[in-house]
Amino acid sequence: MPILPEGKAVRYTLQHKKSGFITLLVVLFSLSVYTFITGFILYKYLSDSLFPNDIVLQINGNPDIFMEGMELLQIIEMLHIEGFLLSMLFLTVFSINLRTLLPENLKVLLIMAGFISTGFYLLALFGIKYISQLWGYVYTAGLLLSSFILATVNTVNLYSFITGKLK
């Protein structure tokens, strides 16, 4: 067998032998991402944390119905868990997206929009607690926008891997 520079023959063979398995893994991962997004939005809805007025009441409390507000430690604990989950999910989905044929400018735009919307979603809890109740709208918009971006990029990944349109 002739020796090719930089081991191209081995890399070519390995990529084509494993491409079906990688596609299967990406499809299964994409389906689990849709399940996660749906479950996360459903969890926020059922725990009264989806709409601006509900999250403001949850953070600040309501003395009329003897509902205590959240302490700083509770907010940080919630942010720690959700921040870790969302950052790992975004990292994985966007690292898969780097292989798609989208223009580089669009990839950068999606990454920045996803990062900023998730950041606003997470930091809006402090805004609700310490600045203004209007941050409840930032919280809901950030949650819905980051979920939409995540679902959109996941759909592009799924389409690209199923059709084989990859770099």
C-alpha positions as CSV (number, residue, x, y, z in Angstrom):
1,M,0.0,0.0,0.0
2,P,1.5,3.3,-1.0
3,I,2.2,5.7,1.9
4,L,0.2,8.9,1.6
5,P,1.1,12.1,3.4
6,E,-0.4,12.7,6.8
7,G,-2.1,9.3,6.9
8,K,-4.9,10.3,4.5
9,A,-5.7,6.6,3.5
10,V,-6.3,5.6,7.1
11,R,-8.4,8.7,7.9
12,Y,-10.5,8.3,4.8
13,T,-11.2,4.6,5.6
14,L,-12.1,5.2,9.2
15,Q,-14.4,8.1,8.4
16,H,-16.4,6.1,5.9
17,K,-16.6,2.9,8.1
18,K,-17.8,4.9,11.1
19,S,-20.0,7.5,9.3
20,G,-23.2,5.4,9.7
21,F,-22.6,5.0,13.4
22,I,-21.9,8.7,13.9
23,T,-25.0,9.7,12.0
24,L,-27.0,7.3,14.1
25,L,-25.5,8.9,17.3
26,V,-26.3,12.4,16.1
27,V,-29.9,11.5,15.2
28,L,-30.4,9.9,18.6
29,F,-28.8,12.9,20.3
30,S,-30.9,15.3,18.3
31,L,-34.1,13.5,19.3
32,S,-33.0,13.6,23.0
33,V,-32.3,17.4,22.6
34,Y,-35.9,17.9,21.4
35,T,-37.1,15.8,24.4
36,F,-35.0,17.9,26.8
37,I,-36.2,21.2,25.4
38,T,-39.8,20.1,25.5
39,G,-39.4,18.8,29.0
40,F,-37.6,21.9,30.2
41,I,-40.3,24.2,28.9
42,L,-43.0,22.0,30.4
43,Y,-41.2,21.9,33.7
44,K,-40.9,25.7,33.7
45,Y,-44.6,26.0,32.9
46,L,-45.7,23.5,35.6
47,S,-43.5,25.0,38.3
48,D,-44.9,28.5,37.6
49,S,-41.5,29.7,36.3
50,L,-42.3,30.4,32.6
51,F,-44.3,33.6,32.5
52,P,-43.0,37.0,33.8
53,N,-45.6,37.5,36.5
54,D,-45.2,34.0,37.8
55,I,-41.4,34.2,38.0
56,V,-41.5,37.6,39.7
57,L,-43.9,36.2,42.4
58,Q,-41.6,33.2,42.8
59,I,-38.5,35.3,43.2
60,N,-39.9,38.2,45.3
61,G,-42.7,36.3,47.1
62,N,-46.3,37.4,47.7
63,P,-47.3,38.4,51.3
64,D,-51.0,38.2,50.4
65,I,-50.9,34.4,50.1
66,F,-48.0,33.9,52.6
67,M,-45.5,33.0,49.8
68,E,-41.9,33.6,50.7
69,G,-39.5,34.9,48.2
70,M,-36.3,33.1,47.1
71,E,-33.1,33.8,49.0
72,L,-29.9,34.5,47.2
73,L,-28.6,31.0,47.9
74,Q,-31.6,29.4,46.3
75,I,-31.2,31.6,43.2
76,I,-27.5,30.7,42.9
77,E,-28.3,27.0,43.3
78,M,-31.0,27.2,40.6
79,L,-28.6,29.1,38.3
80,H,-25.8,26.6,39.0
81,I,-27.8,23.6,37.8
82,E,-29.5,25.2,34.9
83,G,-26.4,27.0,33.8
84,F,-24.4,23.8,33.7
85,L,-27.1,21.9,31.8
86,L,-27.6,24.6,29.3
87,S,-23.9,25.3,28.7
88,M,-23.2,21.6,28.1
89,L,-26.1,21.3,25.8
90,F,-25.1,24.4,23.8
91,L,-21.5,23.3,23.7
92,T,-22.5,19.9,22.3
93,V,-25.1,21.1,19.8
94,F,-22.9,24.0,18.5
95,S,-19.8,21.7,18.2
96,I,-21.8,19.4,16.0
97,N,-23.0,22.5,14.1
98,L,-19.4,23.3,13.1
99,R,-19.5,20.4,10.7
100,T,-22.5,21.7,8.7
101,L,-22.3,23.7,5.5
102,L,-23.8,26.9,7.0
103,P,-21.8,30.1,6.2
104,E,-19.3,30.9,9.0
105,N,-21.0,34.3,9.7
106,L,-24.3,32.6,10.3
107,K,-22.6,30.1,12.7
108,V,-21.0,32.9,14.6
109,L,-24.3,34.8,14.8
110,L,-26.2,31.7,16.1
111,I,-23.5,31.0,18.7
112,M,-23.5,34.6,19.9
113,A,-27.3,34.8,19.9
114,G,-27.5,31.6,21.9
115,F,-24.9,32.6,24.4
116,I,-26.4,36.1,24.9
117,S,-30.0,34.8,25.2
118,T,-28.9,32.1,27.7
119,G,-26.9,34.7,29.7
120,F,-29.9,37.0,29.9
121,Y,-32.1,34.1,30.9
122,L,-29.8,33.1,33.7
123,L,-28.9,36.6,35.0
124,A,-32.4,37.9,34.8
125,L,-33.1,36.3,38.1
126,F,-30.8,38.7,39.8
127,G,-32.4,41.5,37.9
128,I,-35.8,40.5,39.2
129,K,-34.6,40.2,42.8
130,Y,-32.4,43.4,43.0
131,I,-33.3,45.8,40.1
132,S,-36.8,45.7,38.7
133,Q,-39.7,43.3,38.1
134,L,-39.5,44.1,34.4
135,W,-36.6,41.7,34.3
136,G,-39.3,39.0,34.4
137,Y,-39.9,39.7,30.7
138,V,-36.1,39.4,30.0
139,Y,-36.2,36.1,31.8
140,T,-39.1,34.7,29.7
141,A,-37.7,36.1,26.4
142,G,-34.2,34.7,27.1
143,L,-35.6,31.3,27.9
144,L,-37.8,31.1,24.8
145,L,-35.2,32.6,22.5
146,S,-32.4,30.3,23.7
147,S,-34.8,27.3,23.4
148,F,-35.7,28.4,19.9
149,I,-32.1,28.8,18.8
150,L,-31.1,25.5,20.3
151,A,-34.0,23.7,18.5
152,T,-33.2,25.5,15.2
153,V,-29.5,24.6,15.3
154,N,-30.4,21.1,16.4
155,T,-32.7,20.8,13.3
156,V,-29.9,22.0,11.0
157,N,-27.6,19.5,12.5
158,L,-30.1,16.7,12.1
159,Y,-30.8,17.6,8.5
160,S,-27.1,18.0,7.7
161,F,-26.2,14.6,9.1
162,I,-29.2,12.8,7.6
163,T,-28.6,14.2,4.1
164,G,-24.8,14.0,4.4
165,K,-24.2,17.7,3.7
166,L,-21.1,18.1,5.9
167,K,-17.6,19.5,5.7
